[in-house]
Amino acid sequence: MKLHQLVATEVEKAFASNGLQDCPIILQVAKNHDFGDYQINGVMPAAKKSQQNPRELAQKIALSLANNSIIASAEVAGPGFINLRLHSEMLAQHLQAALQDEHLGVNRTAEPKTAIIDYSSPNLAKEMHVGHLRSSIIGDSLNRILSFLGHQVIAQNHVGDWGTQFGMLVAYLYEQNQNGRADLELTDLERFYRDAKKRFDEDEKFADTAREYVVKLQGGDPSVLQLWQQFVTTSLQHAQSVYQLLGLKLSPADVTGESFYNDQLQPTVDELMAKGIAVDSDGAKVVFLDEFKNPDGEPAAFVIQKKDGGFLYASTDLACLRYRINTLHGNRLMYVVDARQSLHFNELFTIARQAGWLPDNVVAEHIAFGTMMGKDGKPFKTRSGDTIKLMDLLNEAIVRAKSLVASKNPDLSDEEISHIGHVVGIGAVKYADLSKNRTSDYIFDWDSMLSFEGNTAPYLQYAYTRVQSVFRKAGAWDQGADISITAPLEHQLALELLKFEDVLNNTADTSYPHYLANYLYQLATLFSRFYEACPILKADEQVRASRLQLTRLTGLTLKHGLDLLGIDTLDMM
Ligand code: ARG
């Protein structure tokens, strides 16, 4: 349900009946529950505008809100704030409805979009490393949330599978094939890349061959393409195994790599030339953007074709954007990419708008994220300064979580430890990331992410198991029982549960998964306060059943909510 809107509509009516149709009501969730559930902050500015005494105006509006089926009380505070408390019976009815709905009372959007989410998108020349984590999990969470809200989502894994380094790799693979060692060499992509690079740097002739292979590859030479394909397949298999371990929704069908746009690059450049948007500059094709000045105050240059005819990352993204609009019919293009590419996307979108390829009814967004830092405040690396393979990082998370689980609960079987360790370890890594404002850098710290206290996955997963344990102890009970809300913490918990849809919409609109994460954390802490303050199983029959209902919806909301972040739950841990 849209709780905020429901309350806002009542307040707007009260404003209107006092002649304040055009004044924003400024309705906010109350910071302190002792005073109310919501707070109206719009009276003071409205009073100023209509030249009235703010406190008197507030009294009048509060009076208009009396005898309301949604708002139980409206109290004027300070110079003209109004604190609202909602009717407990109204909350109870909506909770009941949410429990009867497998979608937990969350409405499908009235305006479904076709969202194209570009995420993960590693360069295939190397194994996935920690730098690919954020895009992969933020994108996957947005995919889940938008889908849940009823949008059509098309995931696009824009892998870097084209460009000069592939000439080098293919040339090296060819050489290895001659020696009959190709399959063997490809099992270690990192070493293969390093060896190829070494050959390239040390041997002029090899470097020339590599450059020839780039041309052959882009020209579609079948034998070169076949070698390239071997390389891409192996590399993608590796990526897919990382996705599996992470529990991502991404599948091989979502891969539309840079190579896919090869034959659309020239026409794209030609069209920009014909439109006069791109110009010839020393043989290269360039778009000069007055909107973006370089440090010398000159218009930024967006190169779309090199002097030698070669194309770039930028040219591919232009062709790709057109494909996403014209062929995939996307009207919300989302690029979950490192913040360091902000300028690239700003320029890309500007050019696409100028060219008329990106119409006004299509939104294009760079969903930027910051860098994962080590405890030393520098980008996260191994002790020796190497980049950390994502696979290694995830395996370490599982090992650490397993030993933690084993030490907390020595009676578990190996199999149980293994399963719980996996869910907790992967959950911890994901949650530590998703619970932070994505645009900031954050410090990757094993101890804090694996802690059972504070805003962490283990804390939330544990909170969920507590809910489950209530039901194990409860035995048979009436799942159709009425909810009646009397205790203040019941009221608070009810209110929080009914904010789920508001939070999801806010998360979907802004693409900030930490809004959802923080909500779940708040819900879990609130539940534990409720659990302490309001006995469940020992209460009288009706109260017991009502509290079990609240507990049930809390469990379902935690489970669904965590699932929307891509995090699994356990019945016991
Ligand atoms: N492969 C690129 C990188 O690793 C990210 C691609 C993002 N998507 C895009 N359409 N440019 O930096």
Residues whose N, C-alpha, C, O or C-beta is under 5 A from the ligand:
A	BS01	LIG	D118 S121 P122 N123 H158 G160 V337
